[in-house]
Amino acid sequence: MVSVEARQLLLQSYQGVLSTHSQYMAGYPFGSVVPFCLDGDGHAIVLISDLAQHTKNVKADAHCSLLVLGEGDDVQVAARLTIMADAQLVASSEINAIAQRYYRYFPQSCDFHRVHDFSFWRLRAVKYRYIGGFGRIHWAEPSALANPFFGDAEADMVQHMNEDHADALPLYCQQAHVVVPERAALTMVGIDSEGFHVRVADKIVYITFPHTVHTAQQVREVLVMMLKAARAGVKAQ
């Protein structure tokens, strides 16, 4: 159960605190706020400047952690997940697929890895520390988060939804009780086996599927079912 809850929190998150071993102040941890998305295996991907302190730190010592927080007014009550990880520079052969997904989530950073001194890093999870509330504190093994649609399949589905079914996005948000500001732009940015991400103005929200899907056809079927349920004002099963 802990691994499942940790998995759900990670899927719902898109920003966190990256802590590395400071090279400027030896022995001290160095924390930085970073946006991230997940790669095809469920590891966090960050795009960081080659001049940044945390880049210098992970080049010297790859051991790091990423803290993600659940929503809530009280941070001591909200769920949180610390991912103990090894930072790895993304291989050149993977960059196109990684960049394609990352820039859908964070278009304001588009092409930073080409025109600025930024690089993609993978935070390969080694251990989870999950806190789900009072008395619910556990170490856990990283759970499998492989995305069967990562790459062109996901890009095609997202493009299709944004170009041909953009009118469905407000209904999905309404059904999921997501507050959409008036005249806010809605864009689907990612799909995985558990749900999908929608950028609502400057915020990214995660809408879960009623059940796990494994194929593009199943994605289509569950999205149609969710849309019908939203129009009827009932919960999709």
N, C-alpha and C positions, 0 to 999 in steps of 0.2 A: 504493500500500500504506500509506503514512504517513497519508493522509487517512482511510483505512478504519480504521486502528488508533485514530486520534484520535477518530473518530466513535464507535467502540465504547466507548472510555473515557468519553466524555461521556454516552453513553446509560446507562452503568452507574453514573454518579455522581449524587449528590443534595446534596452540600455542597462548599464550596470557600472560598478566600480571595479576597475582593473588595478590590482595591487601587485607591484613588482619589487625586486630587491634594489634599493637605491645604490647607484655607483658613486653618486656625488657625496652622500652621507652614508658611508659603509655601515651595514648592520641595521639600518632603518628601513621599514617598508615605505613604499611610495604609492599613493592612491590617485587614480585619475578616472574621471567619468568618461565612458566610451559608449557609443552606439554599437550594436552588433546585430548580425543575423546568423542563422545556422547554415552549415554546409550540408551536403547530401548525407553525411553520417551523423548529423546532429551536434557537431562541435561548433562553438562560437567562432565567428569570423570578425575580426576588427581591422579597420583601415587606419593606420597611424603614421604620422610623419616620421621620416628618417631622422629628423632633428629633435624629436620629442624625447623627454627624459625616459619615458617608459620603453621606448625603442632601444635606447642605449642600455637600459637595464636588462631587457630580455635577451639582448645579444650577448651580454656577459653571463647571465644566469637565466635560463629558460623557465625556472620554477616561478609560478605566479598563481593568482586566484582571481576569480570574477564573482562579485557579489551582485545578485539580482534580488529585487524586492517586489513583493506583491503589493497590490493597491490597498489603501487604507489610511485613515487619518493618524492612527497610532502605530508607529513603526515597530513597537515592541509586540504588538498583536498581529501585525501583518506577517504573512508567510515570507520567508527569505531562504535563499539558496546560495551557498558558497561553493563554487566549483574550483577545486584544486586541479591545476592544469600545467601542462608543459607547452610553452609557446613555440610554434614552428612557423617559419616563413613559408608562405604558400608557394608551391612549385610553379614555374612558368607555364607548364603544361596545363595547369588547373585554373589559371588566372581568368581566362575568358568566361568560364562558367560561373566562377565565384563572383566576378565583377558584375555580370549580368544580373544576378540575384541581389547583390548588395546595393546596387544603384537603383533598383526598383524600390527598395526600402528607403534609401536615403539619396534621392535625386539631387539634392543640393551639393553632394560630394562627387557628382558624376565626373569621371575621368581624372580624378585626383591622382590615381596611380600612374597616369600617363603624362600629365602636364605639370604635376607638382611632385615633390620628393616624398611620396606616400607609398606604403607597401601593405599588402594584405598579410595578416598573421592569423594562424589557426591556433585556438586554445584547446589543445587536446586534453579532454577531461580524464583525470586519474581517480578522483574521489569526490563525492558530494557530501556536504554538511547541510542538512535540511532542518529548518525550524518551522513547524506548522502551527505553533501556538504553545501555551503553557504546558510543560511536561511532554511535549512532542518534539523532541530534539534527537536527531539520529545521524549517524554516519551511514552512507549508502553507496553502493556501487553505481557508477553511471549507467543509466538505463538506455537501451537501444532506442535511437531516435532517427533511424535511417529514413530518408524521404524518398519514396519510390518514384517521385515525379521530378526530382532535382535535375535541372538542366533544361533542354529544349522542350520537353513535355510540359513542364511547369510554365515556362515562358509562353508557350502556345495557348494553354488554358487561360492564363491570366490575361493575355492580349484579347482572346475571344470574349471573355467576360466584360472587359472594359470597353471594347468596341461595339459589341452586339447586345450586351445585357446590362449596361450601366444603370438602367432604371431599376434593376433588381437589388442593387447594393443598399439603397436606403431602407428597403423592406427587410433585408437580412439584418441590418443594424437595429431597426425597430424591434424585430423579433427577439434580438439578443439584448435588448434594453440598453443599447449604446446611444448616448446622447449625441445628436448630430447638430452642430450649430447651424443657424439659418444661412443658406447659400454656401455651405462648406462643400469643398470638392471631395468626392469619394473615389478612391482608386484601389482596386484589388492589387496587392503586391506579391502575395505568395500563397501557395497551397501545399499542404502536406497530408499525411494520412489521417490526421486528427481534426483538421479544420483549415481555416484560411485567414490571412491577414488583410485588413483594409486600412488604408491611410485615410484618416478623417481630418481634413485640414492638415495641421502639423503633428497630429498624433496618430500612432498606429495601434489598432485594436485587433484582438484575436477572437474569431467566432468559431466555436467548436461544431463539428459535425455530430449528429445524434449517434453515430456509430463509426467505427474505423473503416476506411476505404483503402483499396490497394491498386485499383486500376483507374484509368481515365474514364472509362464507362461508368464505373461506380461513382466517381466524382460528379459526373453529369447527372446521374440518377438522384444522388443525395441533394444536389443543388436545386434540382427541379422540385423535389419533395419539400425542401425547406421553403422554397418560394411559394408553393401552393399553400403550405401551412401558414406562412406569413400573411398571405392575402386573405386567408380564412380566419386569421386571428387565433390560431391554435398552435400548440407546440408540436414540432416535428418529432416523429418517433423513430 
